[in-house]
Amino acid sequence: MIRMSGERGAAAVEFALVVSLLMVLLLGIFEFGRMFNEQIAVSNAAREAARVMAITDSVSDAQAAAVASSAPSLDPDLTPGQVGLSVATCVGNEGEPVVATVTYPAVLPFAGFLGLVLPDGGTTLELTGSGQTVCGG
């Protein structure tokens, strides 16, 4: 193969362009997987809070159960203030649904690295999970 003198370094430039696009794609896949894992943890925390509220009739126990069930997966940790319950007590409400809602601000570290900005102007995405069960379990 005969090379022209003006084509020196063309392969290096093409490689740099392709590798940069592949790295952005790889980071996007990684970020999506991490967000999916955090969404599962948030949904599981809400389900656990609803279950504990229906059994123990204690808002603080339900919030603590939600925090404990999500502890290994979420960073920063979930706080009791991020766990909402539809009823304050199950006494006298047997058979009524208990709905627990957990909201969690998930940080997107690679969005800032890549210079991407979400619609709210930041690099966080609010994840919401809910769980429902019946009072008296």
WOLINJO-V797578 format. One record per backbone hydrogen bond with DSSP energy under -1.0 kcal/mol. CO is the residue of the C=O (numbers start at 1). NH is the residue of the N-H. E is the energy in kcal/mol with one decimal. If there is no record, write none. Layout:
co->{CO CO}
nh->{NH NH}
e->{E E}
//
This chain:
co->{4 7 9 10 11 12 13 14 15 16 17 18 19 20 21 22 23 24 25 26 27 28 29 30 31 32 33 34 35 36 37 38 39 40 41 42 43 44 45 46 47 48 49 50 51 52 53 54 58 59 60 61 62 63 64 65 66 70 70 79 80 82 84 90 93 96 98 99 100 101 102 104 104 106 108 109 110 111 118 122 123 125 127 129 131 133 134 135}
nh->{7 10 13 14 15 16 17 18 19 20 21 22 23 24 25 26 27 28 29 30 31 32 33 34 35 36 37 38 39 40 41 42 43 44 45 46 47 48 49 50 51 52 53 54 55 56 57 136 62 63 64 65 66 67 68 69 70 73 74 82 83 103 101 93 96 135 133 86 131 84 129 106 127 125 112 113 114 116 121 118 108 106 104 102 100 98 137 95}
e->{-1.4 -1.7 -1.9 -2.5 -2.5 -2.1 -2.1 -2.4 -2.8 -1.9 -1.6 -2.3 -2.4 -1.9 -2.2 -2.5 -2.7 -2.1 -2.1 -2.3 -2.6 -2.4 -2.2 -2.1 -2.5 -2.4 -2.0 -2.2 -2.4 -2.0 -2.0 -2.3 -2.4 -2.3 -2.1 -2.0 -2.1 -2.3 -2.2 -2.2 -2.1 -2.5 -2.3 -2.1 -1.5 -3.1 -1.7 -1.2 -2.2 -2.6 -2.4 -2.3 -1.9 -2.2 -2.6 -2.4 -1.2 -1.1 -1.8 -1.9 -1.6 -1.9 -2.9 -2.0 -2.5 -3.3 -1.9 -1.8 -2.3 -3.4 -2.5 -1.1 -3.3 -2.8 -1.1 -1.4 -2.3 -2.4 -2.5 -2.3 -3.0 -2.9 -2.8 -3.0 -2.9 -3.8 -2.0 -1.7}
//
